[in-house]
């Protein structure tokens, strides 16, 4: 079985430094495991999964869900 790379879209609140550190840590771990990461400013339709950290935007999460993209919400 081959290695499958995911594209993870990270949405991190710019307001709290500890949430930024958490997002950067998750992103670094994902990159080390061969996954592609991005920090888009809005919905990203090419992601395999979205990781939302400290962002309170129901519209953003609903757009991912409607597109069938799983959302991991850390708050």
C-alpha positions as CSV (number, residue, x, y, z in Angstrom):
1,X,0.0,0.0,0.0
2,X,1.4,3.4,-1.0
3,X,1.7,6.5,1.2
4,X,-1.3,8.8,0.8
5,X,-0.7,12.5,1.2
6,X,-3.5,14.7,2.4
7,X,-3.9,18.4,1.8
8,X,-4.9,20.0,5.1
9,X,-6.3,23.5,5.3
10,X,-5.5,25.2,8.6
11,X,-7.7,28.1,9.7
12,X,-6.2,29.6,12.9
13,X,-7.5,32.6,14.9
14,X,-5.0,35.5,14.6
15,X,-6.2,36.9,18.0
16,X,-4.6,34.4,20.4
17,X,-0.9,33.5,20.2
18,X,-1.4,30.0,21.8
19,X,-3.9,29.1,19.1
20,X,-1.4,30.1,16.5
21,X,1.3,28.0,18.2
22,X,-1.0,25.1,18.3
23,X,-1.8,25.4,14.6
24,X,1.8,25.8,13.7
25,X,2.6,22.7,15.7
26,X,-0.1,20.6,14.0
27,X,1.0,21.9,10.6
28,X,4.6,21.0,11.2
29,X,3.7,17.5,12.3
30,X,1.5,17.0,9.2
31,X,4.4,18.2,7.0
32,X,6.8,15.9,8.6
33,X,4.5,13.0,7.8
34,X,4.3,14.0,4.1
35,X,1.0,15.9,4.1
36,X,0.6,19.2,2.3
37,X,-0.6,22.1,4.4
38,X,-2.0,25.6,3.7
39,X,-3.3,28.5,5.7
40,X,-6.0,29.9,3.5
41,X,-7.9,33.0,4.4
42,X,-11.3,31.5,3.5
43,X,-12.9,28.3,2.3
44,X,-10.4,26.1,0.3
45,X,-12.2,23.6,-2.0
46,X,-9.1,21.5,-2.7
47,X,-8.5,20.4,0.9
48,X,-9.0,16.8,2.0
49,X,-9.6,18.0,5.6
50,X,-10.0,21.4,7.3
51,X,-8.5,22.0,10.8
52,X,-10.2,25.0,12.4
53,X,-8.5,26.4,15.5
54,X,-10.1,29.1,17.5
55,X,-12.1,30.5,14.5
56,X,-15.7,31.0,15.3
57,X,-17.2,31.1,11.8
58,X,-20.1,28.7,11.3
59,X,-20.3,29.7,7.6
60,X,-16.7,28.5,7.0
61,X,-17.3,25.2,8.7
62,X,-20.7,24.7,7.0
63,X,-19.1,25.3,3.6
64,X,-16.6,22.5,4.2
65,X,-19.3,20.2,5.4
66,X,-21.5,20.9,2.4
67,X,-18.5,20.1,0.2
68,X,-18.1,16.8,2.0
69,X,-14.7,17.9,3.5
70,X,-14.3,16.8,7.1
71,X,-13.7,19.5,9.7
72,X,-11.6,19.2,12.8
73,X,-12.6,22.0,15.2
74,X,-10.4,22.8,18.1
75,X,-11.6,25.6,20.4
